[in-house]
Amino acid sequence: MEARDLRVSDAEKEHVGQLLQRAVGQGMLSLGEFTERMDTALAAKTRGELNSVLADLPGMQIAEQHRPPTRQPSPPAAQSYGPQSYGPQSYAPHGYTAHSHSPVVNTSDIVRGTMSTVTRKGPWHVPPQLGIQSKMSTVTLDFTQAIMASQVVEVSVDDYCSTLTLIVPPEATVDLNAVETLGGSANNKVRTGPPIGPLHIVVRGKIRFGSITAKHPFGTSIRRMLGH
């Protein structure tokens, strides 16, 4: 079997994503070309398909001797909340399961950012379904004073190389279990569920070489310690 017909691993796809990022930084690719090639790289199954997105970029090919090691997936960790254990489906919004696709979002309810800084704060209106489409951006959504249309907010994320931050009130819960990351991270610093407070946010979608963090406002833990 030829090297181009060998199957590729997630580690190789991550490596190619880093090479494409470098090409954008060096001016060899536009942001639109980067997005198209990343989609092709994520869907690639063989070495030849993966190398096709690097073919016209000088010095950026995956050689057999430099093939990244294949990482073994870790078993999923069980989650428990007090005496009763809640699976992802036990507190999914009505009409959704933990494995359902992202909700359909109206175009007017999509937060977009391309190589920019986007912030929503103060008394902004939050729809039941909210979308985030970001590329190389910093997106901050502050829900602490937001005007909510429903207790449960479903957020659909489609991101490339951005930093996404969700700031929620002290009693709110956030579920990031359905976020798929590739070369990125999903960091939840608040309770996951079940949705017993005034706000529960369920996030689904893909983070590619970026990060998403859910947290409380600065100083929340200190105020709790002081009894405020």
C-alpha positions in Angstrom: 0.0 0.0 0.0 1.3 3.5 -0.9 1.9 6.1 1.8 -0.8 8.3 0.3 -3.4 5.6 0.9 -2.7 5.2 4.6 -5.4 6.3 7.0 -4.8 9.5 9.0 -5.3 10.2 12.7 -6.8 13.1 14.6 -3.2 14.1 15.7 -2.2 14.4 12.0 -5.3 16.6 11.3 -4.4 18.8 14.2 -0.9 19.1 12.9 -2.2 20.2 9.4 -4.5 22.7 11.1 -1.4 24.3 12.8 0.3 24.4 9.4 -2.7 26.1 7.8 -2.7 28.7 10.7 0.9 29.4 10.0 0.2 29.9 6.3 -2.5 32.4 7.2 0.0 34.3 9.4 2.5 34.3 6.6 0.0 35.7 4.1 -0.1 32.6 1.9 -3.8 31.9 2.6 -6.8 34.2 3.0 -9.2 33.5 5.8 -11.8 32.1 3.4 -9.2 29.7 1.9 -8.2 28.7 5.5 -11.8 27.8 6.3 -12.3 25.8 3.1 -9.0 23.8 3.7 -9.8 23.2 7.3 -13.1 21.7 6.4 -11.3 19.4 3.8 -8.7 18.5 6.4 -11.2 17.5 9.0 -13.1 15.3 6.5 -9.9 13.7 5.2 -9.5 9.9 5.6 -6.2 9.2 3.9 -2.7 10.8 3.7 -3.3 11.9 0.1 -6.5 13.7 0.9 -4.9 15.4 3.9 -1.8 16.5 1.9 -4.0 18.0 -0.8 -4.7 21.0 1.4 -0.9 21.6 1.7 0.1 20.9 -1.9 0.6 24.5 -3.0 2.2 25.6 0.3 6.0 25.4 0.1 7.6 23.2 2.8 4.3 22.1 4.3 3.8 18.4 3.6 3.3 15.5 6.0 6.2 13.1 5.5 5.9 9.5 6.7 8.8 9.7 9.0 7.3 12.7 10.8 3.9 11.2 11.2 2.5 12.2 14.7 1.8 9.4 17.1 -1.7 8.2 17.3 -3.3 9.1 20.6 -5.5 6.6 22.3 -8.9 7.9 23.4 -9.5 8.1 27.1 -12.6 6.5 28.6 -15.4 9.0 29.4 -15.5 10.1 33.0 -18.7 9.6 34.9 -20.4 12.7 36.3 -22.4 12.8 39.5 -24.3 15.6 41.2 -24.9 14.8 44.8 -26.7 11.6 45.7 -28.4 11.3 42.4 -26.5 10.9 39.1 -27.7 12.9 36.1 -26.9 11.7 32.6 -26.7 14.2 29.7 -30.2 13.3 28.5 -31.8 13.7 31.9 -31.8 17.5 31.7 -31.6 18.1 27.9 -34.1 20.8 26.7 -37.4 19.7 25.4 -37.1 18.3 21.9 -33.4 17.6 22.2 -31.2 14.8 23.4 -27.5 14.8 24.3 -26.6 13.6 20.8 -29.0 15.7 18.8 -27.7 18.2 16.2 -27.4 21.9 16.9 -30.7 23.8 16.8 -31.7 25.8 13.8 -30.9 29.4 14.6 -32.4 32.5 12.9 -29.8 34.5 11.0 -30.7 37.6 13.1 -29.8 35.6 16.3 -26.2 34.7 15.2 -23.2 36.4 16.7 -20.5 36.7 14.0 -16.9 37.7 14.2 -13.9 37.5 11.8 -10.5 38.6 13.1 -12.3 40.9 15.5 -13.5 41.5 19.1 -17.2 40.9 19.8 -18.9 41.7 23.1 -22.5 41.4 24.3 -23.1 42.8 27.8 -25.6 44.8 29.8 -29.4 44.4 29.2 -29.1 42.7 25.8 -31.9 40.4 24.6 -31.1 36.7 24.4 -33.2 34.4 22.2 -33.9 30.8 23.1 -31.6 29.7 20.3 -28.4 31.6 19.8 -25.6 31.0 17.2 -21.9 31.9 17.3 -19.9 31.9 14.1 -16.3 33.1 14.7 -12.9 33.0 13.0 -9.8 34.2 14.8 -11.8 36.4 17.1 -12.4 37.1 20.7 -16.1 36.7 21.6 -17.5 37.5 25.1 -21.1 37.0 26.0 -22.1 38.3 29.4 -25.4 37.0 30.6 -25.4 38.6 34.1 -27.7 41.4 33.1 -29.2 40.0 29.9 -32.9 39.9 29.2 -33.8 36.2 28.8 -36.6 34.9 26.6 -36.5 31.5 28.3 -34.8 29.7 31.2 -32.9 27.3 28.8 -30.7 28.9 26.1 -29.3 26.6 23.3 -26.1 27.9 21.8 -24.8 26.6 18.5 -21.0 27.2 18.0 -19.0 27.1 14.7 -15.5 28.4 15.5 -12.0 28.5 14.0 -9.1 29.7 16.2 -11.1 32.0 18.5 -11.5 32.6 22.2 -15.1 32.4 23.4 -16.1 33.3 26.9 -19.6 32.9 28.5 -20.1 34.9 31.7 -23.2 33.7 33.7 -24.9 34.7 36.9 -24.0 32.9 40.1 -26.9 30.5 40.1 -26.8 29.7 36.4 -25.6 26.3 35.0 -23.8 25.6 31.7 -23.5 22.3 29.8 -20.5 22.0 27.4 -20.7 18.2 27.1 -21.8 18.4 23.4 -18.9 20.7 22.3 -16.5 19.0 19.9 -13.0 20.3 20.1 -10.1 19.8 17.6 -6.8 21.2 18.8 -8.8 23.3 21.2 -10.3 23.3 24.7 -13.7 23.6 26.5 -13.4 24.7 30.1 -16.5 24.8 32.3 -15.9 26.7 35.6 -19.6 26.6 36.7 -22.1 23.9 37.6 -23.2 21.7 34.7 -26.7 20.9 35.8 -29.5 19.9 36.1 -31.2 23.2 35.2 -32.7 24.2 38.5 -31.6 27.9 38.5 -32.8 30.9 36.6 -30.6 30.1 33.5 -29.3 27.0 31.9 -27.1 27.2 28.8 -26.6 24.2 26.5 -23.7 24.6 24.1 -23.2 22.4 21.0 -21.0 22.6 18.0 -17.3 22.6 17.0 -14.2 24.5 18.4 -11.3 24.2 16.0 -7.9 25.3 17.5 -9.8 27.7 19.8 -11.3 27.7 23.3 -14.6 28.2 25.0 -14.9 29.0 28.7 -18.0 29.3 30.9 -17.4 31.2 34.2 -19.0 33.5 36.8 -18.2 37.2 37.0 -14.9 38.1 38.7 -15.2 38.1 42.5 -18.2 35.7 42.7 -16.3 33.1 44.7 -15.0 35.8 47.1 -18.5 37.2 47.7 -19.7 33.7 48.5 -17.0 33.2 51.0 -17.9 36.4 52.7 -21.6 35.4 52.7 -22.8 38.1 50.2 
